[in-house]
Amino acid sequence: MPRYDAPVRDMQFVLHELLQLQNHANLPGFADASPETIDQILDEGAKFAKNVLFPLNAVGDKQGCRRAADASVKTPDGFPEAYKQLVENGWPLLSAHPEMGGQGLPHVVNIAWTEMVSSSNMAFGMYPGLTHGAYQALMAGGSDELKAKYGPKMASGEWAGTMNLTEPHCGTDLGLMKTKAVPQGDGSYKITGQKIWISGGEQDLTGNIIHLVLARIEGGPEGIKGISLFVVPKYFVNEDGSLGARNACQCGGLEEKMGIHGNATCVMNYDGATGWLVGEEHKGMRTMFVMMNEARLGVGLQGMAQAEVAYQNALDFARDRVQGRSLTGVQAPEKPADPIIVHPDVRRMLLEQKAFLEGARAFVYWMAFQGDLQHKSPDAAVQQKAEDYMALLTPVVKAYLTHKGYESANLGLQVHGGSGFTREWGLEQIVRDCRISLIYEGTNGVQALDLVGRKLGANGGRAVFSFFAEIDEFITENEKMEGLELYIEGLKTVRAQLQDGTMWLMQNGMSDFNNAGASSHDYLHLMGLTALAFMWARMAKIALEKRDSGDPFYAAKLATGRYFVERMLPDAPAHLAKVKTGAAAMMALDAAQF
Ligand SMILES: Cc1cc2nc3c(=O)[nH]c(=O)nc-3n(C[C@H](O)[C@H](O)[C@H](O)COP(=O)(O)OP(=O)(O)OC[C@H]3O[C@@H](n4cnc5c(N)ncnc54)[C@H](O)[C@@H]3O)c2cc1C
């Protein structure tokens, strides 16, 4: 049986020592997030994840969701009770707005809790996760009336939210969307069309489901510019807040999938369902991006979170399983063989996981903190920089962390040998569940295109130049620190490689767009490595300062960071070389020659 114990110590390290949230009490909500409060949240969250959500993970996988003839959907046994507890304990309210009944705590605190949910039960976690995203989009773009009507119950999780973009003929290319909206003259619209693969489109966890649906208003412009966003409740909501009649939308079927069986992936049919516009006509994508950006950070987090649970179990296995003897002599003479953790190759797999995980955790929490700064800092320059980072690096979090997270989960399986391939050990479920994170919320290939095509050059490259400047400042301030040389040198080198790749793209990507497309995957990975190198250098600095405290945590941090620099950063020049080959080899064959 697999286990999950939230990595509370490492989370504390990132929140208290790396980000030092306690030093930002001037930001709204941060004064309430003292280290003691955060520690309490982490401890309680860890218990909930371990005792309530994780035991349902395998159950959900085995049983899946079931649709009845009346189009209702039953989630796996135990999910409704766990969800009820989640709401009763107020977990969804952590970072929701106080005026909606929320606690108004920093988003980055919510991210730590979300990591625990995503590690312990990814399929379950998608229900509150998407609700939070839908709630944020409504808060960003909805009228006061819509916010008042739906906000508080979505914030608390009593009602769920969904996002409806995909249609059978349009996934990446949303400009092809056919779902239409016809104005009724009373402020409402009739929505007609079919959406597919809608996560949590129907379920038995909440009293109402608030669908956010993209559709084209009849007569609106063609393509992506003619798409509007609507709120379409499953049940109408009366003036007094009670539930009214059923709206004309229902689940037409459930998808059978490779993983996340506990999450209902629905075909949703809208047959003249009544909806209300969120934001302006034809500008739906703008508001939907609020939800999608949040969701993208959440999906990056999923990749990492699944890798974490794989790592914990791989580590247990490697300490316990005895096979062969150490290359340098017997280590456990009392046993018939040594535990496999003595073997360098097993250590390679474990350290690949650990060094990725700790760097990735720092990166995604740092990004969530940027989200807080973007919305809460009183300083316009800080806000601007944070907004630039969110735009530039969200695709990197999404694609790099899911790609590497999936690789890492697979390494966890590999450490288990044949046991990893069997169901009993839980690793094969982790690998299957994790796989979707590379696909939904915009495939990783499309994230890379977004990075090089849209984000990199925006505002004359302001975001990437700020990123370089922040790295340079850190290097200048710390390059003389004794013991930090290795980490600084690694950061310097990869930063120069990223700059080289950036210049190459700026010079060659515009003259031939295929160069940009062909280089995008490797460029994104180069940026991911640079972001992790920056996090590792900063973490190593803290660990060095505290290494004499006697806490072995810091020595382990330094050794893991060393592995990252010596064994993972050397991938950067390979990515750079591939960036610079451009499109020639990739475009040489015509479609028939493949
Ligand atoms: C389990 C699950 C849950 C989901 N949940 C939701 C949900 O809640 N709401 C929702 O709206 N959708 C949801 N989706 C849909 C998901 O977001 C899409 O699958 C995803 O955006 C990709 O679209 P697609 O599958 O149509 O792939 P396609 O767009 O057909 O892409 C196929 C391949 O072509 C590549 N490609 C496509 N266009 C380009 C291009 N211009 N340049 C380069 N490469 C390109 C892609 O990277 C991909 O590798 C879900 C999907 C799944 C499987």
The ligand as a Gaussian input file, in Angstrom:
#p B3LYP/6-31G(d) Opt

LIG

0 1
 C       -9.277000      14.351000     -18.746000
 C       -9.486000      15.637000     -19.467000
 C      -10.085000      16.698000     -18.798000
 C      -10.318000      17.896000     -19.471000
 N      -10.982000      18.923000     -18.833000
 C      -11.391000      19.988000     -19.545000
 C      -12.265000      20.955000     -18.965000
 O      -12.624000      20.889000     -17.783000
 N      -12.706000      21.972000     -19.760000
 C      -12.338000      22.090000     -21.062000
 O      -12.779000      23.021000     -21.719000
 N      -11.497000      21.192000     -21.644000
 C      -11.028000      20.152000     -20.923000
 N      -10.191000      19.219000     -21.499000
 C       -9.729000      19.424000     -22.859000
 C       -8.258000      19.811000     -22.940000
 O       -8.055000      21.100000     -22.451000
 C       -7.792000      19.610000     -24.398000
 O       -7.663000      18.222000     -24.582000
 C       -6.498000      20.312000     -24.710000
 O       -6.654000      21.697000     -24.668000
 C       -5.954000      19.940000     -26.088000
 O       -6.928000      19.983000     -27.088000
 P       -7.173000      18.702000     -28.014000
 O       -7.259000      17.522000     -27.155000
 O       -8.314000      18.988000     -28.904000
 O       -5.858000      18.557000     -28.859000
 P       -5.578000      19.232000     -30.271000
 O       -5.814000      20.686000     -30.187000
 O       -6.262000      18.476000     -31.342000
 O       -4.010000      19.005000     -30.387000
 C       -3.430000      17.758000     -30.811000
 C       -1.904000      17.917000     -30.860000
 O       -1.553000      18.948000     -31.778000
 C       -0.791000      19.961000     -31.150000
 N       -1.221000      21.260000     -31.684000
 C       -2.491000      21.699000     -31.860000
 N       -2.487000      22.929000     -32.379000
 C       -1.208000      23.290000     -32.522000
 C       -0.551000      24.449000     -33.005000
 N       -1.239000      25.505000     -33.425000
 N        0.800000      24.459000     -33.008000
 C        1.500000      23.405000     -32.551000
 N        0.942000      22.279000     -32.097000
 C       -0.400000      22.221000     -32.076000
 C       -1.064000      19.823000     -29.665000
 O        0.007000      20.288000     -28.890000
 C       -1.306000      18.332000     -29.520000
 O       -0.090000      17.671000     -29.336000
 C       -9.915000      18.032000     -20.827000
 C       -9.279000      16.973000     -21.487000
 C       -9.084000      15.787000     -20.834000
 C       -8.454000      14.640000     -21.586000

